[in-house]
């Protein structure tokens, strides 16, 4: 086992990490191959005759498979980089603090390059110090205080076109005049035709 004061993991620990990473690499490669086969099958079925609903569904499937395949490719590269760090004997050393990353974290996430503390600190934004002008000796003379006042922008208002509204009123008046009165006392089914 490694002591907390050492600056790198022992050969025994590195071999344990290497075995874990190689196992994950094989699994990731199998998943990537499977995704690429599914992608090829889906693209092939897209080329066959079908209606637009099938095309839409196939396009969504292709996009999803491409995203998943790209994630697997990135994970595979990360695993290969971790193996390279093992060969260089720099695996498990935090790139921010230079301290050893906890072994449990490396077992859970073998591609990590940051300790948990460094990752948490890295996520925080640096606190900006408030500006405080230097204290100057006061002068007994008049103080000039200036304030910039900006004029509000005035946007021109477009004039309303009254002609269109008057035309609408006229059309409504004409529609009202065209209604016919029906004598309900003398109403018959012939009046419906």
C-alpha positions in Angstrom: 0.0 0.0 0.0 1.0 3.6 -0.5 1.7 6.0 2.3 0.1 9.4 2.1 3.5 11.1 2.1 4.8 9.4 -1.1 4.7 11.2 -4.4 3.5 8.3 -6.5 1.8 5.0 -6.3 3.8 1.7 -5.9 4.3 -0.7 -8.8 1.8 -3.1 -7.1 -0.9 -0.4 -7.1 -0.1 0.7 -10.6 -0.5 -2.9 -11.8 -3.8 -3.1 -10.1 -5.0 0.1 -11.8 -3.6 -1.2 -15.1 -5.6 -4.4 -14.9 -8.8 -2.4 -14.1 -8.2 0.0 -16.9 -7.5 -2.7 -19.5 -10.7 -4.5 -18.4 -12.7 -1.2 -18.9 -10.9 -0.6 -22.2 -12.0 -4.0 -23.6 -15.6 -3.4 -22.4 -15.7 0.1 -23.9 -14.3 -1.2 -27.2 -17.0 -3.9 -27.4 -19.7 -1.3 -26.7 -18.3 1.0 -29.3 -18.2 -1.8 -31.9 -21.8 -2.6 -31.1 -22.9 1.0 -31.4 -21.1 1.4 -34.7 -22.9 -1.8 -36.0 -26.3 -0.5 -34.9 -25.5 2.8 -36.5 -24.6 1.1 -39.8 -27.8 -1.0 -39.6 -30.0 2.0 -38.9 -28.4 4.1 -41.7 -28.9 1.1 -44.1 -32.6 0.8 -43.1 -32.9 4.6 -43.7 -31.9 4.2 -47.3 -34.7 1.7 -47.9 -38.1 2.9 -49.0 -40.3 4.2 -46.2 -42.6 7.0 -45.2 -41.6 10.3 -43.6 -42.5 9.0 -40.1 -40.0 6.2 -40.5 -37.4 8.7 -41.8 -37.9 10.9 -38.7 -37.6 8.0 -36.4 -34.5 6.7 -38.1 -32.9 10.2 -38.0 -33.6 10.4 -34.2 -32.1 6.9 -33.8 -29.0 7.8 -35.8 -28.4 11.0 -33.9 -28.8 9.1 -30.6 -26.4 6.4 -31.7 -23.8 8.9 -32.9 -23.9 10.7 -29.6 -23.5 7.5 -27.7 -20.6 6.3 -30.0 -18.8 9.7 -29.6 -19.1 9.3 -25.8 -17.6 5.8 -26.0 -14.8 7.1 -28.3 -13.9 9.8 -25.8 -14.0 7.4 -22.9 -11.8 5.0 -24.8 -9.3 7.9 -25.4 -9.4 8.8 -21.7 -8.7 5.2 -20.8 -5.8 5.0 -23.2 -4.4 8.2 -21.7 -4.7 6.7 -18.2 -2.7 3.7 -19.4 -0.1 6.0 -20.7 0.1 7.8 -17.3 0.6 4.3 -15.7 3.5 3.6 -18.1 5.0 7.1 -17.3 4.5 6.4 -13.5 2.5 9.6 -13.2 -0.9 7.9 -12.8 -2.9 9.0 -9.7 -1.1 12.3 -9.3 -3.5 15.3 -9.2 -2.7 17.7 -12.1 -3.8 20.7 -9.9 -2.4 20.0 -6.4 0.4 17.5 -7.3 -0.8 15.2 -4.5 -1.9 11.6 -4.8 -5.6 11.1 -5.7 -7.4 8.8 -3.3 -7.2 5.2 -4.4 -11.0 4.7 -3.9 -11.6 7.6 -6.3 -9.2 6.1 -8.9 -11.0 2.7 -8.6 -14.3 4.3 -9.2 -13.2 6.7 -11.9 -9.9 5.4 -13.3 -9.7 8.2 -16.0 -9.7 11.0 -13.4 -6.7 13.4 -13.3 -7.9 15.5 -10.3 -8.3 14.8 -6.6 -11.8 15.3 -5.2 -10.6 18.4 -3.3 -9.0 19.9 -6.3 -12.1 19.2 -8.4 -14.3 20.9 -5.8 -12.0 23.9 -5.5 -11.7 24.2 -9.3 -15.5 24.4 -9.6 -15.6 27.5 -7.5 -15.2 30.9 -9.0 -12.4 33.0 -7.5 -13.8 35.7 -5.3 -13.1 39.1 -6.6 -11.9 41.6 -4.1 -14.0 44.7 -3.8 -12.3 47.9 -5.0 -11.3 50.2 -2.2 -9.6 53.4 -3.2 -6.6 54.3 -1.2 -7.3 56.7 1.6 -6.1 60.2 0.7 -5.6 63.0 3.0 -8.6 65.2 2.9 -8.3 68.7 1.5 -10.3 71.5 2.9 -11.2 72.8 -0.5 -14.4 72.2 -2.4 -15.3 68.7 -3.5 -16.4 68.1 -7.0 -18.9 65.4 -7.4 -19.9 64.4 -10.9 -22.5 62.1 -12.1 -23.1 61.1 -15.7 -26.7 61.3 -16.7 -27.6 59.5 -19.9 -30.6 60.6 -21.8 -33.1 57.9 -22.4 -33.4 56.7 -26.0 -36.7 57.8 -27.5 -38.0 55.4 -30.0 -40.3 56.9 -32.6 -43.9 55.7 -32.4 -45.4 54.8 -35.7 -48.7 56.7 -36.3 -51.8 54.6 -36.3 -53.5 54.2 -39.6 -57.0 55.3 -39.0 -58.2 54.6 -42.5 -58.1 50.8 -41.9 -60.1 51.0 -38.7 -62.7 53.2 -40.3 -63.0 50.7 -43.2 -63.6 47.9 -40.7 -66.3 49.9 -39.0 -68.0 50.5 -42.4 -67.9 46.8 -43.2 -69.4 45.9 -39.9 -72.2 48.4 -40.4 -72.9 46.9 -43.9 -73.0 43.4 -42.4 -75.5 44.5 -39.8 -77.8 46.1 -42.5 -77.8 42.9 -44.6 -79.4 40.8 -41.9 -83.0 39.8 -42.7 -85.8 39.6 -40.3 -87.7 36.3 -40.0 -91.2 36.2 -38.8 -91.2 33.4 -36.3 -95.0 33.2 -36.2 -95.2 32.3 -39.8 -91.9 30.3 -40.0 -92.0 27.1 -41.9 -89.4 24.5 -43.0 -89.5 25.9 -46.6 -87.9 29.0 -45.3 -84.8 27.0 -44.4 -84.1 26.1 -48.0 
